[in-house]
Amino acid sequence: MVLVEFAASLQRHKACPPQDVPAGSLAAVLSQAFTAEPGLRHYVLDDQGHIRKHVAVFINGVMHQQRQQMDLAVADGGKVLVVQCLTGG
């Protein structure tokens, strides 16, 4: 299983408690996590299914840099953290 967590900045918009989902590609892991709150997909992925520019995804503590590479394997025992990037001045 993979633990998927959504940062508080996303939880403000949609309910998304931490979830354990089956291991697999990043796309499959996120898709499983979106089943609990389908509306969250819109905040995280664009129309092509890629990670939006204002979202950062960390896999086992390392930021996933390739927004279009969704076939990256996330192994059992892994952790995915999804963060909405915030800016301000």
N, C-alpha and C positions, 0 to 999 in steps of 0.2 A: 504494500500500500504506500501511497504518497500523501503527505500532509500538504494541503493547499490552504493558504491563509491570504486574506485580503486585508490590506491596511485600513485604518480608521477613515482615511480620506474617501475610500470607496464605500465603506459601510454607512457613511453618512447618506448616500444615495439609495442604496439597496441593502437589504439584510443579507449578510454573507458570513455566517460563522465559519470557523475552521472546519475542514472536511478531510476525511481519509477517502481517497479514490484509488482505483487500480492503477498500477504502474503502466507506463506506455509512452507514446510520443507526447511532446508538450501539448500539441493540439488535442490529443485524446484526453490528457489529464485535465486541461482547462475545460473541455467540453463536458466531462463528467461533473466538474465543479459547478458549471453553469446550470445543470439540471435542477439544483436546489433553488436557484434564482435566475431564471432565463433572461430577465431584463439586464442582468449584469454584463452579458456578452457585449452589448452595445457600448458600454463604458470601456471595455478592455480591448476588443477587436474591431478592426475596420470592416468595410464591406467585402474585402478580399480574404478576410480571416487572418490578417496579420495584426501584430501588436501595434496599437495606436502610438503615435509619437509622444503623447503626454502620459504614457504608462510605462513603468519599468517592471520587468519580471526577473526575479532572482531565483536561481536554481541552486539549492544547497549553498546559499550565501554568495553566489557569484552572479553578477548581473548578466543577463542574456542580451548580447549586443546585436544579434542579427534578427531584426523584427519580422522578417519574412521566413526565417527558418523555423518552421513549426514541427518538423519531423525529428527534432532532437530527442533522444531517449531520456526518460526520467525513470531511474531504477527504483525498485522496492526500497523503502526506508528513506527515500528522498524527501525534500521539502521544497515547495514552490511558494514564493511570496510575491503577491501582486500589489504594486504601489502606484497610486496616481501621483504623478509628478506635479508639484505645486510651485508657482513662481509668485513673486510679488516685490514690492519695493517700498 
